[in-house]
Amino acid sequence: MDKMSQAEFDEMIKNQDYHIISADKGDLSDSENENRRNNLIARLKKDGIEFVETLASVDGKSQVQFII
């Protein structure tokens, strides 16, 4: 399972039972960061970890983050 339901997500946030991770690095190109994200997604799915993909602004740049 890779995506969680909205109810599961809401409960997780309410209980503060989550971590935010990202594979993006500011000094890499968009394609390098995309490869890193794809590898992270594959690892999360392989390990059966549910996640929500989000977009955040970090140091004025967009960054894909995962709430797990």
Backbone torsions as a table, in degrees:
resi	resn	phi	psi	omega
1	MET	NA	136.3	-178.2
2	ASP	-121.1	-24.3	-179.9
3	LYS	-117.8	145.1	178.9
4	MET	-108.0	158.6	179.4
5	SER	-71.6	163.0	178.2
6	GLN	-62.6	-38.6	179.2
7	ALA	-64.1	-42.4	177.5
8	GLU	-63.2	-42.4	179.4
9	PHE	-62.1	-47.8	-179.7
10	ASP	-59.7	-41.9	179.4
11	GLU	-65.5	-41.4	179.4
12	MET	-61.3	-45.6	179.8
13	ILE	-65.8	-43.5	179.6
14	LYS	-58.1	-40.7	-177.9
15	ASN	-85.2	-1.9	-178.1
16	GLN	53.8	41.6	-177.7
17	ASP	-110.0	67.1	-176.9
18	TYR	-154.9	165.0	173.7
19	HIS	-132.7	150.8	176.0
20	ILE	-114.1	124.3	179.5
21	ILE	-129.9	159.5	177.3
22	SER	-147.6	147.0	175.2
23	ALA	-97.4	-10.2	-176.8
24	ASP	-70.7	142.2	173.7
25	LYS	-128.8	136.1	-174.5
26	GLY	-61.7	-28.0	-176.0
27	ASP	-92.5	7.1	179.0
28	LEU	-103.1	158.0	177.9
29	SER	-72.8	165.1	178.4
30	ASP	-57.6	-41.9	-178.4
31	SER	-69.2	-36.0	176.8
32	GLU	-66.0	-42.3	177.4
33	ASN	-65.8	-37.6	177.8
34	GLU	-62.5	-41.8	177.2
35	ASN	-63.0	-41.8	178.3
36	ARG	-63.5	-42.0	177.7
37	ARG	-62.9	-45.0	179.9
38	ASN	-60.9	-39.6	177.3
39	ASN	-64.8	-41.7	178.8
40	LEU	-64.2	-44.9	178.8
41	ILE	-59.2	-44.3	179.9
42	ALA	-61.4	-41.1	179.7
43	ARG	-67.4	-41.8	178.6
44	LEU	-62.2	-45.1	179.6
45	LYS	-64.0	-43.3	-179.5
46	LYS	-59.6	-38.8	-179.0
47	ASP	-85.7	1.0	177.9
48	GLY	70.0	27.5	-178.8
49	ILE	-89.5	124.9	177.5
50	GLU	-77.1	143.2	-178.9
51	PHE	-151.9	161.7	173.1
52	VAL	-124.6	126.9	179.2
53	GLU	-87.6	131.2	-179.1
54	THR	-131.2	164.8	176.3
55	LEU	-118.2	126.7	-178.7
56	ALA	-125.9	164.6	174.6
57	SER	-107.5	119.0	-179.7
58	VAL	-125.3	121.0	-178.1
59	ASP	52.7	38.8	176.9
60	GLY	78.4	4.8	179.1
61	LYS	-120.0	147.9	176.2
62	SER	-71.0	140.6	179.4
63	GLN	-141.1	131.0	175.6
64	VAL	-79.6	128.3	177.4
65	GLN	-126.0	157.6	179.7
66	PHE	-123.3	128.8	175.4
67	ILE	-96.5	119.1	-178.3
68	ILE	-122.1	NA	NA
